[in-house]
Amino acid sequence: MLLYEYEEKYVSIPDLSGVDLLKALINKLGLQKKDLVPIFKTESIVSAVLNGKRKSTVEHRALHLTTFLRIGFN
């Protein structure tokens, strides 16, 4: 059985918004808001993004966050 078929049948992957995914990764990696300041420039911007009051830019998401959080995307 192909991995894709197995995952489709047996693995439940929750749908997460970008903010929810970011929060989950922060929690999993044991990070704090201040750890994201190099990416977002200020802790207030980090808070605003995590609280849904401000959207992260494409630059934040694609370039910096994937490297910082050690994740990849296709």
C-alpha positions as CSV (number, residue, x, y, z in Angstrom):
1,M,0.0,0.0,0.0
2,L,1.3,3.4,-0.9
3,L,2.0,5.8,2.0
4,Y,-0.5,8.3,0.6
5,E,-3.2,5.6,0.6
6,Y,-2.4,4.5,4.1
7,E,-2.5,8.0,5.4
8,E,-5.8,8.7,3.7
9,K,-7.3,5.6,5.3
10,Y,-5.7,5.5,8.8
11,V,-4.2,8.9,9.7
12,S,-6.4,11.8,10.7
13,I,-4.7,15.1,9.9
14,P,-6.6,18.1,11.4
15,D,-7.3,21.2,9.3
16,L,-5.4,24.0,10.9
17,S,-5.3,27.7,10.0
18,G,-1.9,29.3,9.6
19,V,-2.1,30.8,13.1
20,D,-3.2,27.5,14.7
21,L,-0.4,25.7,12.9
22,L,2.1,28.3,14.1
23,K,0.9,28.0,17.6
24,A,1.1,24.2,17.5
25,L,4.7,24.4,16.2
26,I,5.7,26.9,18.8
27,N,4.3,24.7,21.5
28,K,5.9,21.5,20.1
29,L,9.3,23.1,19.8
30,G,9.0,24.7,23.3
31,L,9.4,28.3,22.0
32,Q,8.1,31.5,23.4
33,K,6.8,34.7,21.6
34,K,10.1,36.4,22.2
35,D,11.8,33.6,20.2
36,L,10.0,34.8,17.1
37,V,11.1,38.5,17.4
38,P,13.9,38.0,14.9
39,I,11.3,37.1,12.3
40,F,8.5,39.5,13.0
41,K,10.7,42.4,14.3
42,T,8.9,43.1,17.5
43,E,7.1,41.1,20.2
44,S,4.0,43.2,19.7
45,I,3.8,42.0,16.1
46,V,4.3,38.4,17.2
47,S,1.4,38.8,19.7
48,A,-0.8,40.5,17.1
49,V,-0.2,37.7,14.6
50,L,-0.8,34.9,17.1
51,N,-4.0,36.7,18.3
52,G,-5.3,37.0,14.8
53,K,-5.2,40.8,14.8
54,R,-2.6,41.0,12.2
55,K,-1.7,38.7,9.3
56,S,1.8,37.4,8.8
57,T,3.3,38.4,5.5
58,V,4.4,36.0,2.7
59,E,7.9,36.9,3.7
60,H,7.3,35.8,7.3
61,R,5.6,32.6,6.3
62,A,7.6,31.3,3.4
63,L,11.1,32.5,3.9
64,H,11.8,32.9,7.6
65,L,9.3,30.7,9.5
66,T,10.0,27.6,7.5
67,T,13.7,27.9,8.1
68,F,13.3,29.0,11.8
69,L,10.9,26.2,12.7
70,R,12.8,23.7,10.6
71,I,9.9,22.7,8.4
72,G,9.6,22.4,4.6
73,F,6.8,22.9,2.1
74,N,6.2,21.9,-1.5
